Amino acid sequence: MKIGFVGLGIMGKPMSKNLIKAGYDLVVSSSNPETNKEMGDHGAEVVETYVDVALKADVMITMVPNSPEVKAVILADGGLSQGAKPGSVIIDMSSIAPIASQEIGEALKEKDIGFLDAPVSGGEPKAIDGTISVMVGGDQDVFDKCLPIMEAMAGSVVRTGEIGSGNSTKLANQIIVALNIAAVSEALVLTKKMGVDNELVYNAIRGGLAGSNVLDAKAPMMLEQNFEPGFKIDLHLKDLNNVMETSTDIDVPLPLTASIRETLKALTADDIGEDDHAAIVKYYEKLANVNV
């Protein structure tokens, strides 16, 4: 199968390169000439438009910021659906609102185009080494057809139900990640204020019940004050906005999520939104007037 890829950013570019490594023929289109050149040098076929991508591809993958961008890339004039063949499949690996995924799926069904909502978790490091986690919603037969493609980019691929369930699962993931980073931040601010070496604190607790992938990924960044983005605060705020919008629609109170969303809003107001979400620690450092 020939794979089309749209959305060659921090996550999409390494994911697409892993498809090439796995032996897939890839066709891409980017508004960034440098990205097109880099992908061409890597062996991808570069075309002018999204319609051109769809005309050449059996399966298309999108990896763009949010619901409006996904709808534009897939459904708008000049979008993938205008060139996609009946029986082809679009896999949206963006993190968007579950309702938006369902709307896209319905629109594509009318054109006999399969659809999976398949958001990912793991950030840039796992996108590079091909070990992201993928949460998938969609028909079982479409999932089975596309599973080898997703496995070429991932360490874990799990179907969680029908269209929309992938992004529902991703919302849950983003709640847990955000609150974990906040907990690590508060803990390191406390121990630093108490005069304990935080490098030793990290090494002492990482093997116990408090140990987690979040702790191992983000605590070293906090200690080094390295906030080069693997996953930006702005994007995490976007996800939490989708969480709260969904929680309002279905009348589910989420007080902890509401609180950490306000923290992210404060950080974006301080022009920290382009930093990695490990920079959540800066909010707590500012409150305590300490650097972890």
VEXDO-689714 format. One record per residue (C-alpha): x, y, z; residue in three letters; residue number from 1. Coordinates in nm, 2 decimals. Layout:
<atoms>
+--------+--------+--------+------+-----+
:     xx :     yy :     zz : rest :  nr :
+--------+--------+--------+------+-----+
:      X :      Y :      Z :  Ala : NUM :
...
+--------+--------+--------+------+-----+
</atoms>
This chain:
<atoms>
+--------+--------+--------+------+-----+
:     xx :     yy :     zz : rest :  nr :
+--------+--------+--------+------+-----+
:   0.00 :   0.00 :   0.00 :  Met :   1 :
:   0.11 :   0.35 :  -0.07 :  Lys :   2 :
:   0.08 :   0.58 :   0.23 :  Ile :   3 :
:   0.00 :   0.95 :   0.21 :  Gly :   4 :
:   0.11 :   1.18 :   0.50 :  Phe :   5 :
:   0.00 :   1.53 :   0.58 :  Val :   6 :
:   0.12 :   1.72 :   0.89 :  Gly :   7 :
:   0.50 :   1.69 :   0.90 :  Leu :   8 :
:   0.57 :   1.87 :   1.23 :  Gly :   9 :
:   0.74 :   1.77 :   1.55 :  Ile :  10 :
:   0.56 :   1.44 :   1.57 :  Met :  11 :
:   0.45 :   1.38 :   1.21 :  Gly :  12 :
:   0.80 :   1.40 :   1.05 :  Lys :  13 :
:   0.96 :   1.13 :   1.26 :  Pro :  14 :
:   0.65 :   0.91 :   1.23 :  Met :  15 :
:   0.66 :   0.94 :   0.85 :  Ser :  16 :
:   1.03 :   0.86 :   0.85 :  Lys :  17 :
:   0.96 :   0.54 :   1.04 :  Asn :  18 :
:   0.71 :   0.44 :   0.77 :  Leu :  19 :
:   0.98 :   0.48 :   0.51 :  Ile :  20 :
:   1.22 :   0.27 :   0.73 :  Lys :  21 :
:   0.95 :   0.00 :   0.75 :  Ala :  22 :
:   0.95 :  -0.02 :   0.37 :  Gly :  23 :
:   0.63 :   0.17 :   0.28 :  Tyr :  24 :
:   0.61 :   0.40 :  -0.02 :  Asp :  25 :
:   0.53 :   0.75 :   0.11 :  Leu :  26 :
:   0.38 :   1.05 :  -0.06 :  Val :  27 :
:   0.38 :   1.38 :   0.12 :  Val :  28 :
:   0.29 :   1.75 :   0.08 :  Ser :  29 :
:   0.40 :   2.03 :   0.31 :  Ser :  30 :
:   0.37 :   2.41 :   0.29 :  Ser :  31 :
:   0.73 :   2.42 :   0.41 :  Asn :  32 :
:   0.98 :   2.38 :   0.12 :  Pro :  33 :
:   1.26 :   2.27 :   0.36 :  Glu :  34 :
:   1.04 :   1.99 :   0.49 :  Thr :  35 :
:   0.95 :   1.88 :   0.14 :  Asn :  36 :
:   1.32 :   1.86 :   0.05 :  Lys :  37 :
:   1.41 :   1.67 :   0.37 :  Glu :  38 :
:   1.13 :   1.42 :   0.31 :  Met :  39 :
:   1.23 :   1.39 :  -0.06 :  Gly :  40 :
:   1.59 :   1.32 :   0.05 :  Asp :  41 :
:   1.45 :   1.05 :   0.28 :  His :  42 :
:   1.28 :   0.87 :  -0.01 :  Gly :  43 :
:   0.93 :   1.01 :   0.00 :  Ala :  44 :
:   0.75 :   1.13 :  -0.31 :  Glu :  45 :
:   0.67 :   1.50 :  -0.28 :  Val :  46 :
:   0.35 :   1.64 :  -0.45 :  Val :  47 :
:   0.19 :   1.98 :  -0.47 :  Glu :  48 :
:  -0.15 :   1.94 :  -0.30 :  Thr :  49 :
:  -0.35 :   1.73 :  -0.06 :  Tyr :  50 :
:  -0.57 :   1.62 :  -0.35 :  Val :  51 :
:  -0.25 :   1.49 :  -0.52 :  Asp :  52 :
:  -0.16 :   1.30 :  -0.21 :  Val :  53 :
:  -0.50 :   1.14 :  -0.20 :  Ala :  54 :
:  -0.49 :   1.05 :  -0.57 :  Leu :  55 :
:  -0.17 :   0.85 :  -0.52 :  Lys :  56 :
:  -0.24 :   0.69 :  -0.18 :  Ala :  57 :
:  -0.43 :   0.39 :  -0.05 :  Asp :  58 :
:  -0.41 :   0.50 :   0.31 :  Val :  59 :
:  -0.37 :   0.86 :   0.42 :  Met :  60 :
:  -0.25 :   0.98 :   0.76 :  Ile :  61 :
:  -0.31 :   1.33 :   0.90 :  Thr :  62 :
:  -0.12 :   1.48 :   1.20 :  Met :  63 :
:  -0.22 :   1.84 :   1.25 :  Val :  64 :
:  -0.30 :   2.06 :   1.56 :  Pro :  65 :
:  -0.68 :   2.05 :   1.62 :  Asn :  66 :
:  -1.03 :   1.98 :   1.50 :  Ser :  67 :
:  -1.06 :   2.28 :   1.26 :  Pro :  68 :
:  -0.73 :   2.19 :   1.09 :  Glu :  69 :
:  -0.83 :   1.82 :   1.06 :  Val :  70 :
:  -1.16 :   1.91 :   0.90 :  Lys :  71 :
:  -0.99 :   2.15 :   0.66 :  Ala :  72 :
:  -0.72 :   1.90 :   0.55 :  Val :  73 :
:  -0.97 :   1.62 :   0.50 :  Ile :  74 :
:  -1.31 :   1.78 :   0.41 :  Leu :  75 :
:  -1.26 :   2.13 :   0.28 :  Ala :  76 :
:  -1.21 :   2.24 :  -0.08 :  Asp :  77 :
:  -0.88 :   2.10 :  -0.18 :  Gly :  78 :
:  -0.88 :   1.84 :   0.10 :  Gly :  79 :
:  -0.79 :   1.47 :   0.09 :  Leu :  80 :
:  -1.15 :   1.36 :   0.05 :  Ser :  81 :
:  -1.17 :   1.53 :  -0.29 :  Gln :  82 :
:  -0.90 :   1.30 :  -0.43 :  Gly :  83 :
:  -0.95 :   0.99 :  -0.22 :  Ala :  84 :
:  -1.06 :   0.67 :  -0.39 :  Lys :  85 :
:  -1.36 :   0.47 :  -0.27 :  Pro :  86 :
:  -1.23 :   0.20 :  -0.04 :  Gly :  87 :
:  -0.93 :   0.40 :   0.07 :  Ser :  88 :
:  -0.87 :   0.49 :   0.44 :  Val :  89 :
:  -0.79 :   0.81 :   0.62 :  Ile :  90 :
:  -0.62 :   0.77 :   0.97 :  Ile :  91 :
:  -0.63 :   1.09 :   1.17 :  Asp :  92 :
:  -0.35 :   1.07 :   1.43 :  Met :  93 :
:  -0.41 :   1.43 :   1.56 :  Ser :  94 :
:  -0.56 :   1.49 :   1.90 :  Ser :  95 :
:  -0.90 :   1.65 :   1.85 :  Ile :  96 :
:  -1.25 :   1.65 :   2.00 :  Ala :  97 :
:  -1.42 :   1.31 :   1.98 :  Pro :  98 :
:  -1.74 :   1.47 :   1.84 :  Ile :  99 :
:  -1.53 :   1.62 :   1.55 :  Ala : 100 :
:  -1.39 :   1.27 :   1.48 :  Ser : 101 :
:  -1.74 :   1.13 :   1.46 :  Gln : 102 :
:  -1.85 :   1.41 :   1.22 :  Glu : 103 :
:  -1.55 :   1.35 :   0.99 :  Ile : 104 :
:  -1.62 :   0.98 :   1.00 :  Gly : 105 :
:  -1.98 :   1.03 :   0.89 :  Glu : 106 :
:  -1.89 :   1.26 :   0.61 :  Ala : 107 :
:  -1.63 :   1.01 :   0.47 :  Leu : 108 :
:  -1.87 :   0.72 :   0.51 :  Lys : 109 :
:  -2.09 :   0.89 :   0.24 :  Glu : 110 :
:  -1.80 :   0.87 :   0.00 :  Lys : 111 :
:  -1.71 :   0.51 :   0.09 :  Asp : 112 :
:  -1.38 :   0.62 :   0.25 :  Ile : 113 :
:  -1.28 :   0.44 :   0.57 :  Gly : 114 :
:  -1.18 :   0.64 :   0.88 :  Phe : 115 :
:  -0.99 :   0.59 :   1.20 :  Leu : 116 :
:  -0.93 :   0.84 :   1.48 :  Asp : 117 :
:  -0.59 :   0.74 :   1.62 :  Ala : 118 :
:  -0.43 :   1.00 :   1.84 :  Pro : 119 :
:  -0.09 :   0.92 :   1.99 :  Val : 120 :
:   0.10 :   0.96 :   2.31 :  Ser : 121 :
:   0.47 :   0.97 :   2.39 :  Gly : 122 :
:   0.60 :   1.30 :   2.25 :  Gly : 123 :
:   0.88 :   1.36 :   2.01 :  Glu : 124 :
:   1.13 :   1.11 :   2.16 :  Pro : 125 :
:   0.89 :   0.82 :   2.12 :  Lys : 126 :
:   0.79 :   0.94 :   1.77 :  Ala : 127 :
:   1.16 :   0.93 :   1.67 :  Ile : 128 :
:   1.23 :   0.58 :   1.81 :  Asp : 129 :
:   0.89 :   0.44 :   1.69 :  Gly : 130 :
:   0.75 :   0.36 :   2.03 :  Thr : 131 :
:   0.45 :   0.59 :   2.06 :  Ile : 132 :
:   0.12 :   0.46 :   2.20 :  Ser : 133 :
:  -0.18 :   0.48 :   1.96 :  Val : 134 :
:  -0.54 :   0.48 :   2.08 :  Met : 135 :
:  -0.77 :   0.39 :   1.79 :  Val : 136 :
:  -1.14 :   0.43 :   1.72 :  Gly : 137 :
:  -1.31 :   0.28 :   1.42 :  Gly : 138 :
:  -1.45 :  -0.03 :   1.25 :  Asp : 139 :
:  -1.27 :  -0.35 :   1.33 :  Gln : 140 :
:  -1.21 :  -0.44 :   0.97 :  Asp : 141 :
:  -1.06 :  -0.10 :   0.89 :  Val : 142 :
:  -0.84 :  -0.12 :   1.20 :  Phe : 143 :
:  -0.72 :  -0.47 :   1.11 :  Asp : 144 :
:  -0.63 :  -0.35 :   0.76 :  Lys : 145 :
:  -0.43 :  -0.06 :   0.89 :  Cys : 146 :
:  -0.28 :  -0.22 :   1.20 :  Leu : 147 :
:   0.06 :  -0.30 :   1.04 :  Pro : 148 :
:   0.10 :   0.06 :   0.92 :  Ile : 149 :
:   0.04 :   0.19 :   1.27 :  Met : 150 :
:   0.26 :  -0.07 :   1.43 :  Glu : 151 :
:   0.55 :   0.06 :   1.20 :  Ala : 152 :
:   0.54 :   0.38 :   1.40 :  Met : 153 :
:   0.44 :   0.26 :   1.75 :  Ala : 154 :
:   0.52 :   0.04 :   2.04 :  Gly : 155 :
:   0.15 :   0.00 :   2.13 :  Ser : 156 :
:  -0.16 :   0.01 :   1.92 :  Val : 157 :
:  -0.50 :  -0.05 :   2.09 :  Val : 158 :
:  -0.85 :  -0.02 :   1.94 :  Arg : 159 :
:  -1.07 :   0.12 :   2.21 :  Thr : 160 :
:  -1.41 :   0.12 :   2.02 :  Gly : 161 :
:  -1.59 :   0.29 :   1.74 :  Glu : 162 :
:  -1.50 :   0.63 :   1.58 :  Ile : 163 :
:  -1.45 :   0.89 :   1.85 :  Gly : 164 :
:  -1.33 :   0.64 :   2.11 :  Ser : 165 :
:  -0.96 :   0.70 :   2.02 :  Gly : 166 :
:  -0.98 :   1.06 :   2.10 :  Asn : 167 :
:  -1.19 :   1.00 :   2.41 :  Ser : 168 :
:  -0.91 :   0.78 :   2.53 :  Thr : 169 :
:  -0.65 :   1.05 :   2.44 :  Lys : 170 :
:  -0.85 :   1.30 :   2.65 :  Leu : 171 :
:  -0.81 :   1.07 :   2.95 :  Ala : 172 :
:  -0.44 :   1.03 :   2.88 :  Asn : 173 :
:  -0.39 :   1.40 :   2.87 :  Gln : 174 :
:  -0.56 :   1.45 :   3.20 :  Ile : 175 :
:  -0.33 :   1.20 :   3.37 :  Ile : 176 :
:  -0.01 :   1.33 :   3.20 :  Val : 177 :
:  -0.08 :   1.70 :   3.29 :  Ala : 178 :
:  -0.16 :   1.61 :   3.66 :  Leu : 179 :
:   0.14 :   1.39 :   3.68 :  Asn : 180 :
:   0.37 :   1.67 :   3.56 :  Ile : 181 :
:   0.21 :   1.91 :   3.81 :  Ala : 182 :
:   0.26 :   1.66 :   4.09 :  Ala : 183 :
:   0.63 :   1.61 :   4.00 :  Val : 184 :
:   0.67 :   1.99 :   3.99 :  Ser : 185 :
:   0.51 :   2.05 :   4.33 :  Glu : 186 :
:   0.72 :   1.77 :   4.48 :  Ala : 187 :
:   1.05 :   1.90 :   4.35 :  Leu : 188 :
:   0.97 :   2.25 :   4.45 :  Val : 189 :
:   0.90 :   2.12 :   4.81 :  Leu : 190 :
:   1.22 :   1.92 :   4.84 :  Thr : 191 :
:   1.43 :   2.20 :   4.69 :  Lys : 192 :
:   1.29 :   2.44 :   4.94 :  Lys : 193 :
:   1.37 :   2.19 :   5.22 :  Met : 194 :
:   1.74 :   2.19 :   5.10 :  Gly : 195 :
:   1.75 :   1.84 :   4.96 :  Val : 196 :
:   1.94 :   1.75 :   4.64 :  Asp : 197 :
:   1.67 :   1.70 :   4.38 :  Asn : 198 :
:   1.89 :   1.47 :   4.17 :  Glu : 199 :
:   1.90 :   1.23 :   4.46 :  Leu : 200 :
:   1.53 :   1.28 :   4.53 :  Val : 201 :
:   1.45 :   1.18 :   4.17 :  Tyr : 202 :
:   1.68 :   0.87 :   4.18 :  Asn : 203 :
:   1.53 :   0.77 :   4.52 :  Ala : 204 :
:   1.17 :   0.78 :   4.42 :  Ile : 205 :
:   1.17 :   0.66 :   4.06 :  Arg : 206 :
:   1.20 :   0.29 :   4.15 :  Gly : 207 :
:   0.90 :   0.31 :   4.40 :  Gly : 208 :
:   0.53 :   0.36 :   4.36 :  Leu : 209 :
:   0.58 :   0.72 :   4.26 :  Ala : 210 :
:   0.79 :   0.61 :   3.96 :  Gly : 211 :
:   0.63 :   0.66 :   3.62 :  Ser : 212 :
:   0.71 :   0.73 :   3.26 :  Asn : 213 :
:   0.61 :   1.09 :   3.32 :  Val : 214 :
:   0.86 :   1.12 :   3.61 :  Leu : 215 :
:   1.14 :   0.97 :   3.40 :  Asp : 216 :
:   1.07 :   1.18 :   3.10 :  Ala : 217 :
:   1.01 :   1.51 :   3.27 :  Lys : 218 :
:   1.20 :   1.53 :   3.60 :  Ala : 219 :
:   1.54 :   1.53 :   3.42 :  Pro : 220 :
:   1.42 :   1.81 :   3.20 :  Met : 221 :
:   1.31 :   2.01 :   3.50 :  Met : 222 :
:   1.64 :   1.95 :   3.68 :  Leu : 223 :
:   1.84 :   2.06 :   3.37 :  Glu : 224 :
:   1.60 :   2.35 :   3.30 :  Gln : 225 :
:   1.58 :   2.21 :   2.95 :  Asn : 226 :
:   1.24 :   2.29 :   2.80 :  Phe : 227 :
:   1.31 :   2.23 :   2.43 :  Glu : 228 :
:   0.96 :   2.12 :   2.31 :  Pro : 229 :
:   0.88 :   1.76 :   2.26 :  Gly : 230 :
:   0.52 :   1.84 :   2.34 :  Phe : 231 :
:   0.43 :   2.21 :   2.38 :  Lys : 232 :
:   0.23 :   2.36 :   2.67 :  Ile : 233 :
:   0.01 :   2.53 :   2.40 :  Asp : 234 :
:  -0.08 :   2.19 :   2.26 :  Leu : 235 :
:  -0.15 :   2.04 :   2.60 :  His : 236 :
:  -0.37 :   2.34 :   2.68 :  Leu : 237 :
:  -0.56 :   2.27 :   2.35 :  Lys : 238 :
:  -0.61 :   1.91 :   2.46 :  Asp : 239 :
:  -0.74 :   2.02 :   2.80 :  Leu : 240 :
:  -0.97 :   2.27 :   2.64 :  Asn : 241 :
:  -1.12 :   1.97 :   2.44 :  Asn : 242 :
:  -1.14 :   1.78 :   2.77 :  Val : 243 :
:  -1.34 :   2.05 :   2.94 :  Met : 244 :
:  -1.56 :   2.11 :   2.63 :  Glu : 245 :
:  -1.64 :   1.74 :   2.63 :  Thr : 246 :
:  -1.70 :   1.73 :   3.00 :  Ser : 247 :
:  -1.95 :   2.02 :   2.97 :  Thr : 248 :
:  -2.13 :   1.84 :   2.69 :  Asp : 249 :
:  -2.18 :   1.52 :   2.90 :  Ile : 250 :
:  -2.21 :   1.69 :   3.24 :  Asp : 251 :
:  -1.91 :   1.54 :   3.41 :  Val : 252 :
:  -1.73 :   1.76 :   3.67 :  Pro : 253 :
:  -1.35 :   1.75 :   3.64 :  Leu : 254 :
:  -1.21 :   1.98 :   3.92 :  Pro : 255 :
:  -0.85 :   1.87 :   3.90 :  Leu : 256 :
:  -0.84 :   1.91 :   3.52 :  Thr : 257 :
:  -1.00 :   2.25 :   3.55 :  Ala : 258 :
:  -0.73 :   2.35 :   3.80 :  Ser : 259 :
:  -0.43 :   2.24 :   3.58 :  Ile : 260 :
:  -0.59 :   2.40 :   3.28 :  Arg : 261 :
:  -0.58 :   2.73 :   3.46 :  Glu : 262 :
:  -0.21 :   2.67 :   3.53 :  Thr : 263 :
:  -0.14 :   2.62 :   3.16 :  Leu : 264 :
:  -0.34 :   2.93 :   3.08 :  Lys : 265 :
:  -0.12 :   3.13 :   3.32 :  Ala : 266 :
:   0.20 :   2.99 :   3.16 :  Leu : 267 :
:   0.08 :   3.08 :   2.81 :  Thr : 268 :
:   0.01 :   3.43 :   2.94 :  Ala : 269 :
:   0.37 :   3.44 :   3.06 :  Asp : 270 :
:   0.48 :   3.35 :   2.70 :  Asp : 271 :
:   0.59 :   3.00 :   2.80 :  Ile : 272 :
:   0.34 :   2.83 :   2.57 :  Gly : 273 :
:   0.60 :   2.72 :   2.32 :  Glu : 274 :
:   0.81 :   2.54 :   2.58 :  Asp : 275 :
:   0.78 :   2.17 :   2.66 :  Asp : 276 :
:   0.50 :   2.08 :   2.91 :  His : 277 :
:   0.78 :   2.00 :   3.16 :  Ala : 278 :
:   0.79 :   2.38 :   3.20 :  Ala : 279 :
:   0.47 :   2.34 :   3.41 :  Ile : 280 :
:   0.73 :   2.34 :   3.69 :  Val : 281 :
:   0.79 :   2.71 :   3.62 :  Lys : 282 :
:   0.44 :   2.79 :   3.76 :  Tyr : 283 :
:   0.53 :   2.63 :   4.09 :  Tyr : 284 :
:   0.88 :   2.77 :   4.10 :  Glu : 285 :
:   0.73 :   3.12 :   4.06 :  Lys : 286 :
:   0.49 :   3.06 :   4.35 :  Leu : 287 :
:   0.76 :   2.93 :   4.58 :  Ala : 288 :
:   1.04 :   3.16 :   4.45 :  Asn : 289 :
:   1.27 :   2.87 :   4.40 :  Val : 290 :
:   1.45 :   2.69 :   4.11 :  Asn : 291 :
:   1.43 :   2.31 :   4.13 :  Val : 292 :
+--------+--------+--------+------+-----+
</atoms>
